[in-house]
Amino acid sequence: MTDFDRYAWRPLFRIAGAAALLFVASGLTALVLYVLAPPPESGAAATLRFIADQRLSYIAQQLLWLIPSVFAVLVFVALTVAFLPRSPVLTLLGGSLGVAAWTALLAVPTTSVGTLALVPLSDRFATASPVTVPSSFPLPRPSSQRTAPSPSREPSPRLEHC
């Protein structure tokens, strides 16, 4: 790479350097938010309640895990420009791995603790009534109210709760 080429690409390298710093800062910030407000380990209802209670923190975590991938693309472009004259094969291999990882992240936009799609679901869950069972569906009685069937009682010929 000639001196002219280095000078021409300098703005890209500076932008990529700033993008790399933003990438690392975003990841560290997401980790801090995760430690301050850890999500429940299991349970759909518990997870939805957590999202409703910690809405801003949850959305920030999701964005801080997903958006920095754009910063990584800038870094990969700068690395491609920097290494292409020295080793085209390794540049192609590294670029392919970077693009594949970025594509996979965008194809399945989830993080290890959920996805942004759970936010509206959590809103619906929070506004739903505690029990939404159709009236034709019998609720089981607590075990203390259950009675043993008497032997003199004959079984009904029809099904009552279909």
N, C-alpha and C positions, 0 to 999 in steps of 0.2 A: 504494500500500500504506500503510495507516494505521500509526500507532505501535503500536497493539495487535497488528496483524498481524505487524509486524517482531519484536515481543517474543515472540509465540507461535511463530514459526518459528526463533528464535535457536538452540535446541538442535539443530535439523536442520542449520543452517549450520555450527555448531561441529563436529558429527559429520562432516559432509561435508568440512570443512577438514582434520580429522585423517585422514580416509579418503584425501584427495588426497595428503597427506604420506606415508602408508603406501604408496600406489600408486607414488609416485616412489622411495621407499626400497627397495621390493621390486624394482623394475626395475633400480636401480643395484646392488643386492646380487646379482641374477642375472647382471648383466654382469661383476661382479668374479669370481664363481665360474666364469664362462665363460672369462675371461682366465687364471685360475689353472689350470684343467684343461680346455683346449679339446678338443672331440671330434674324431675323425678326419674328414678331409674326404670320404672315400669308402670304400666297401667294407663289406658287410654283416657279415662276420666281424670286421673291425676295430672296427666300431661296437658289436657285441655284447660283444666283449672289453673295450672301453672302459667300457661300462655295468657289466659285472661287476667291473672293477677300481675304478671310481669311483662305486660305487652310491649312497652318501649324497649326494655332490655332484650327481650326475645327477638324483636324485629332488628334491633341493632346488631345482635350476634349473627343473625342470618345474613344480613347485608355485609357485615365485616368478614364473613367467610366466603361469600360469593363474589362480591365486586372486585376484590383485589386480583382476581384472575385477569382482569383487563391490564393491571399493572404488570403482571407476569408476561403478557404478550409483548409489551413494549421492551421488556428486558430481553426476551427471546429474539426480537427483531434486531436489537443492537448487537447481541452476541453473534447472530448470523452475519451481519455486516463485518464485525470485527474478525471473525474466524474463517470466513469463506475463502479469502486469498491463501490462507495457510493450509487448510485441510478441508476441501470441499466435501469429502465423504463423511468425516466426523461432524461437520456442520449440518449436513443433510440428516444424519442420524439424530443428532441432538434436537434439531428443529422439528423433526417428525415426532419425537417423543413429547416435546413440549406442546405441539399442536394437538396430538392425540389426548393428552391429559386435559387440556383446555376444552376440547370438544366433549369429552366424557363428562366434565363438570357441568357444561351447559346442557347436555342431553339429559342428565339426571340432576336437576337443580335442588339437591338436598344436602344437608350437612349432617354431621354425626348426631346432632340433637334435634333434627326435624327439618321442616321446610316452611317457607312463607305461606304455602297453601293452608297450613294449619291455623293461621290467624283468623280468617273468616269462619272456619269451622268452630274455633274456640268461642267466637262471638255468638254463634247460633247455640252452642252448647250452654253458654252462660245464661242465655235468655229463655231456654227451654224449661218447661215445667219439670220437676224432679221425676215424676213418673208419667209417662205418656203411653198408657196401655189401653188398647181398645176395650170397650165395656163388655164385649162378648168373650174376652179372654179372662178366665178366672185367675185371680192372684192366689198363690199358695198361702195357706194359713201358717202362722208361726208354729213351731213344733209343740209348744205348750198347749195350743188349742186343738191339736189334732186328736181325733178319737179313733179308737180301733174299730174296724167294721164288726158289726154284730153278726153271728153265724145264722141267725134266723132271717136275716134280710135276703131277699132274692135279688139276683142281679137284674138290672134293667135291660130289656131287649134292644134298646136303641142307645146310640152313643150320644152323650149329653154335650160334650165339649169338643166338637170337631172343628 
